[in-house]
Amino acid sequence: MDKPVLSIIIGILFFTMISCDDSLLSEDRTNGGDTDQKTGEWLIPKDQVYDGGPGKDGIPSLSDPKFITPSEASFLEEDDLIVGVSFGDQIRAYPHLILDWHEIVNDRIQDQALSITYCPLTGSALG
């Protein structure tokens, strides 16, 4: 792979990683929609702000997934998105419908450990 293509891939991966970073949503943020840009004061009372996400370990990883044939995947529509992995002679499909609930899959292909990480906000994945 030539260097410009590799640089683009690394740039995309870096952007994907920071796009799933929730540190931008921290309480001390001083610009954007939650605070007044001049004073840094919150625009709504803090006691009316509630965490809408799951708690720590609230999204369990999927380890040692079980696979079915495409004809058995009756829960999928033809236009549903998947993350596809090809390794040696193995081809795996990880449907977005499942990744939305787990976000991390720990798998093995030909005695090689493989992790798929998925961000439902961006629809991007890394393997």
ROBA-600974 format. One record per residue: residue in one letter; x, y, z of N, C-alpha, C in turn; residue number from 1. Coordinates in nm, 3 decimals. Layout:
N
A_X_Y_Z_X_Y_Z_X_Y_Z_NUM
...
! end
This chain:
127
M_0.086_-0.116_0.000_0.000_0.000_0.000_0.091_0.123_0.000_1
D_0.060_0.220_-0.088_0.147_0.336_-0.094_0.117_0.433_0.020_2
K_0.214_0.524_0.048_0.206_0.612_0.165_0.086_0.706_0.163_3
P_0.047_0.769_0.050_-0.071_0.857_0.055_-0.199_0.783_0.095_4
V_-0.219_0.662_0.044_-0.338_0.585_0.078_-0.335_0.548_0.226_5
L_-0.220_0.506_0.275_-0.205_0.472_0.416_-0.231_0.594_0.504_6
S_-0.183_0.710_0.464_-0.205_0.832_0.540_-0.354_0.866_0.546_7
I_-0.425_0.849_0.437_-0.569_0.875_0.434_-0.642_0.779_0.527_8
I_-0.606_0.650_0.521_-0.670_0.550_0.607_-0.645_0.583_0.754_9
I_-0.522_0.618_0.790_-0.490_0.654_0.928_-0.570_0.776_0.971_10
G_-0.582_0.875_0.882_-0.660_0.995_0.913_-0.806_0.962_0.937_11
I_-0.864_0.876_0.856_-1.003_0.837_0.873_-1.021_0.762_1.005_12
L_-0.930_0.671_1.036_-0.938_0.597_1.161_-0.929_0.691_1.281_13
F_-0.838_0.788_1.274_-0.823_0.885_1.383_-0.951_0.965_1.401_14
F_-1.009_1.014_1.290_-1.134_1.090_1.299_-1.245_1.005_1.357_15
T_-1.252_0.879_1.317_-1.355_0.790_1.368_-1.340_0.771_1.519_16
M_-1.215_0.755_1.565_-1.193_0.734_1.708_-1.235_0.857_1.788_17
I_-1.199_0.977_1.742_-1.235_1.095_1.820_-1.381_1.130_1.808_18
S_-1.448_1.086_1.700_-1.590_1.116_1.686_-1.674_1.040_1.787_19
C_-1.622_0.932_1.844_-1.696_0.856_1.945_-1.653_0.893_2.086_20
D_-1.572_0.997_2.101_-1.522_1.041_2.230_-1.626_1.126_2.300_21
D_-1.672_1.085_2.419_-1.774_1.163_2.489_-1.716_1.271_2.579_22
S_-1.584_1.292_2.579_-1.527_1.395_2.665_-1.571_1.534_2.622_23
L_-1.616_1.550_2.497_-1.665_1.679_2.452_-1.798_1.714_2.517_24
L_-1.862_1.617_2.581_-1.991_1.640_2.643_-1.978_1.664_2.793_25
S_-1.856_1.688_2.841_-1.836_1.703_2.985_-1.898_1.832_3.036_26
E_-1.916_1.836_3.166_-1.986_1.946_3.230_-1.914_2.080_3.216_27
D_-1.781_2.079_3.203_-1.707_2.205_3.200_-1.692_2.262_3.059_28
R_-1.765_2.213_2.965_-1.760_2.263_2.828_-1.804_2.410_2.827_29
T_-1.732_2.496_2.756_-1.762_2.639_2.761_-1.811_2.695_2.629_30
N_-1.837_2.611_2.531_-1.897_2.662_2.408_-1.989_2.556_2.349_31
G_-2.066_2.593_2.252_-2.160_2.498_2.193_-2.299_2.523_2.245_32
G_-2.389_2.427_2.230_-2.529_2.446_2.259_-2.568_2.442_2.405_33
D_-2.482_2.391_2.496_-2.522_2.375_2.635_-2.490_2.496_2.722_34
T_-2.398_2.581_2.680_-2.356_2.694_2.763_-2.355_2.822_2.682_35
D_-2.362_2.933_2.754_-2.348_3.065_2.692_-2.203_3.082_2.654_36
Q_-2.175_3.117_2.528_-2.037_3.124_2.481_-1.957_3.235_2.550_37
K_-2.022_3.340_2.597_-1.949_3.450_2.662_-1.922_3.422_2.809_38
T_-2.022_3.371_2.880_-2.008_3.354_3.025_-1.971_3.212_3.065_39
G_-1.998_3.116_2.981_-1.975_2.976_3.017_-2.083_2.920_3.106_40
E_-2.186_3.001_3.136_-2.296_2.956_3.220_-2.389_2.864_3.141_41
W_-2.446_2.767_3.210_-2.541_2.678_3.147_-2.666_2.754_3.108_42
L_-2.726_2.718_2.996_-2.846_2.784_2.947_-2.973_2.729_3.011_43
I_-2.965_2.611_3.072_-3.078_2.552_3.144_-3.027_2.509_3.281_44
P_-3.117_2.498_3.378_-3.071_2.453_3.511_-3.009_2.314_3.506_45
K_-2.894_2.299_3.573_-2.825_2.170_3.572_-2.909_2.057_3.631_46
D_-2.999_2.090_3.724_-3.080_1.984_3.784_-3.188_1.931_3.688_47
Q_-3.200_1.993_3.570_-3.293_1.945_3.469_-3.222_1.867_3.358_48
V_-3.093_1.842_3.378_-3.014_1.767_3.280_-2.995_1.625_3.334_49
Y_-3.036_1.527_3.256_-3.028_1.387_3.297_-2.942_1.309_3.200_50
D_-2.868_1.214_3.254_-2.788_1.124_3.171_-2.882_1.031_3.098_51
G_-2.871_1.028_2.965_-2.959_0.943_2.886_-2.895_0.814_2.843_52
G_-2.768_0.796_2.873_-2.698_0.677_2.827_-2.692_0.569_2.932_53
P_-2.645_0.453_2.892_-2.630_0.343_2.989_-2.515_0.372_3.084_54
G_-2.522_0.311_3.201_-2.415_0.326_3.300_-2.291_0.246_3.261_55
K_-2.192_0.249_3.348_-2.067_0.175_3.324_-2.100_0.028_3.298_56
D_-2.038_-0.027_3.195_-2.060_-0.165_3.152_-2.205_-0.193_3.113_57
G_-2.278_-0.089_3.077_-2.417_-0.104_3.038_-2.436_-0.156_2.896_58
I_-2.329_-0.158_2.818_-2.334_-0.214_2.683_-2.236_-0.331_2.680_59
P_-2.286_-0.453_2.699_-2.196_-0.567_2.706_-2.137_-0.602_2.569_60
S_-2.010_-0.641_2.571_-1.948_-0.688_2.447_-2.007_-0.823_2.411_61
L_-1.992_-0.858_2.285_-2.037_-0.988_2.236_-1.911_-1.073_2.217_62
S_-1.897_-1.177_2.296_-1.778_-1.263_2.287_-1.817_-1.399_2.233_63
D_-1.728_-1.453_2.151_-1.749_-1.585_2.090_-1.885_-1.592_2.019_64
P_-1.907_-1.503_1.920_-2.038_-1.499_1.854_-2.067_-1.628_1.777_65
K_-2.194_-1.658_1.769_-2.240_-1.773_1.690_-2.288_-1.720_1.555_66
F_-2.256_-1.792_1.449_-2.289_-1.747_1.314_-2.393_-1.839_1.251_67
I_-2.472_-1.780_1.164_-2.573_-1.855_1.089_-2.550_-1.827_0.940_68
T_-2.614_-1.907_0.857_-2.603_-1.885_0.713_-2.690_-1.766_0.673_69
P_-2.661_-1.704_0.560_-2.744_-1.591_0.514_-2.892_-1.627_0.503_70
S_-2.923_-1.748_0.460_-3.064_-1.787_0.446_-3.134_-1.800_0.582_71
E_-3.058_-1.824_0.689_-3.115_-1.834_0.823_-3.135_-1.697_0.889_72
A_-3.078_-1.594_0.831_-3.083_-1.459_0.891_-3.212_-1.389_0.853_73
S_-3.324_-1.444_0.897_-3.455_-1.391_0.859_-3.484_-1.255_0.921_74
F_-3.407_-1.214_1.020_-3.427_-1.085_1.084_-3.365_-0.970_1.004_75
L_-3.287_-1.002_0.901_-3.222_-0.900_0.819_-3.300_-0.872_0.691_76
E_-3.303_-0.746_0.654_-3.359_-0.706_0.525_-3.244_-0.696_0.425_77
E_-3.273_-0.697_0.297_-3.168_-0.693_0.194_-3.082_-0.568_0.202_78
D_-3.139_-0.456_0.249_-3.064_-0.332_0.253_-3.005_-0.300_0.391_79
D_-3.013_-0.394_0.486_-2.952_-0.374_0.618_-2.800_-0.372_0.603_80
L_-2.736_-0.287_0.682_-2.591_-0.273_0.677_-2.523_-0.377_0.764_81
I_-2.405_-0.418_0.720_-2.322_-0.510_0.796_-2.179_-0.456_0.796_82
V_-2.099_-0.508_0.888_-1.954_-0.490_0.883_-1.900_-0.624_0.835_83
G_-1.831_-0.623_0.723_-1.779_-0.746_0.666_-1.631_-0.762_0.694_84
V_-1.589_-0.884_0.725_-1.449_-0.915_0.750_-1.412_-1.036_0.667_85
S_-1.301_-1.025_0.597_-1.246_-1.136_0.521_-1.105_-1.163_0.575_86
F_-1.083_-1.285_0.622_-0.953_-1.321_0.678_-0.922_-1.462_0.631_87
G_-0.818_-1.474_0.549_-0.787_-1.605_0.492_-0.905_-1.652_0.409_88
D_-0.954_-1.773_0.436_-1.070_-1.824_0.363_-1.201_-1.802_0.438_89
Q_-1.195_-1.728_0.547_-1.315_-1.701_0.628_-1.374_-1.564_0.594_90
I_-1.505_-1.559_0.581_-1.577_-1.433_0.561_-1.683_-1.425_0.670_91
R_-1.685_-1.312_0.741_-1.781_-1.294_0.849_-1.861_-1.167_0.824_92
A_-1.985_-1.167_0.868_-2.071_-1.050_0.860_-2.123_-1.020_1.000_93
Y_-2.104_-0.896_1.042_-2.153_-0.850_1.171_-2.259_-0.743_1.143_94
P_-2.388_-0.777_1.157_-2.494_-0.681_1.123_-2.496_-0.560_1.217_95
H_-2.522_-0.444_1.158_-2.536_-0.323_1.239_-2.645_-0.341_1.344_96
L_-2.752_-0.415_1.311_-2.861_-0.437_1.407_-2.812_-0.501_1.536_97
I_-2.712_-0.586_1.527_-2.654_-0.649_1.646_-2.548_-0.559_1.707_98
L_-2.466_-0.496_1.622_-2.361_-0.407_1.672_-2.419_-0.286_1.746_99
D_-2.539_-0.242_1.709_-2.603_-0.131_1.779_-2.622_-0.164_1.928_100
W_-2.639_-0.292_1.961_-2.663_-0.333_2.099_-2.535_-0.371_2.173_101
H_-2.432_-0.409_2.102_-2.311_-0.457_2.169_-2.190_-0.366_2.148_102
E_-2.173_-0.308_2.034_-2.065_-0.213_2.000_-1.926_-0.275_1.996_103
I_-1.902_-0.385_2.065_-1.773_-0.453_2.060_-1.799_-0.603_2.044_104
V_-1.732_-0.662_1.947_-1.740_-0.808_1.927_-1.599_-0.864_1.943_105
N_-1.586_-0.963_2.028_-1.459_-1.035_2.044_-1.477_-1.170_1.978_106
D_-1.397_-1.195_1.875_-1.414_-1.314_1.794_-1.278_-1.378_1.771_107
R_-1.278_-1.495_1.712_-1.155_-1.564_1.671_-1.176_-1.615_1.530_108
I_-1.077_-1.593_1.445_-1.078_-1.647_1.310_-0.946_-1.718_1.290_109
Q_-0.951_-1.848_1.264_-0.831_-1.929_1.242_-0.728_-1.906_1.352_110
D_-0.769_-1.919_1.477_-0.683_-1.903_1.596_-0.624_-1.763_1.611_111
Q_-0.679_-1.666_1.542_-0.637_-1.527_1.557_-0.747_-1.450_1.629_112
A_-0.709_-1.378_1.734_-0.807_-1.296_1.805_-0.845_-1.176_1.718_113
L_-0.971_-1.141_1.721_-1.023_-1.030_1.643_-1.124_-0.954_1.726_114
S_-1.110_-0.824_1.731_-1.211_-0.739_1.795_-1.266_-0.644_1.690_115
I_-1.396_-0.633_1.687_-1.464_-0.536_1.604_-1.521_-0.432_1.700_116
T_-1.484_-0.307_1.682_-1.544_-0.201_1.761_-1.629_-0.117_1.667_117
Y_-1.746_-0.078_1.716_-1.846_-0.014_1.632_-1.901_0.109_1.704_118
C_-1.919_0.217_1.631_-1.979_0.338_1.686_-2.114_0.360_1.619_119
P_-2.225_0.343_1.694_-2.356_0.360_1.632_-2.385_0.505_1.595_120
L_-2.314_0.601_1.654_-2.336_0.741_1.619_-2.286_0.773_1.479_121
T_-2.176_0.710_1.440_-2.117_0.737_1.308_-2.139_0.622_1.210_122
G_-2.177_0.504_1.260_-2.193_0.387_1.175_-2.061_0.332_1.128_123
S_-1.953_0.365_1.200_-1.820_0.320_1.158_-1.770_0.208_1.248_124
A_-1.678_0.129_1.195_-1.624_0.016_1.270_-1.476_0.000_1.241_125
L_-1.407_-0.061_1.336_-1.265_-0.096_1.322_-1.250_-0.242_1.358_126
G_-1.158_-0.308_1.294_-1.129_-0.447_1.326_-0.983_-0.464_1.356_127
! end
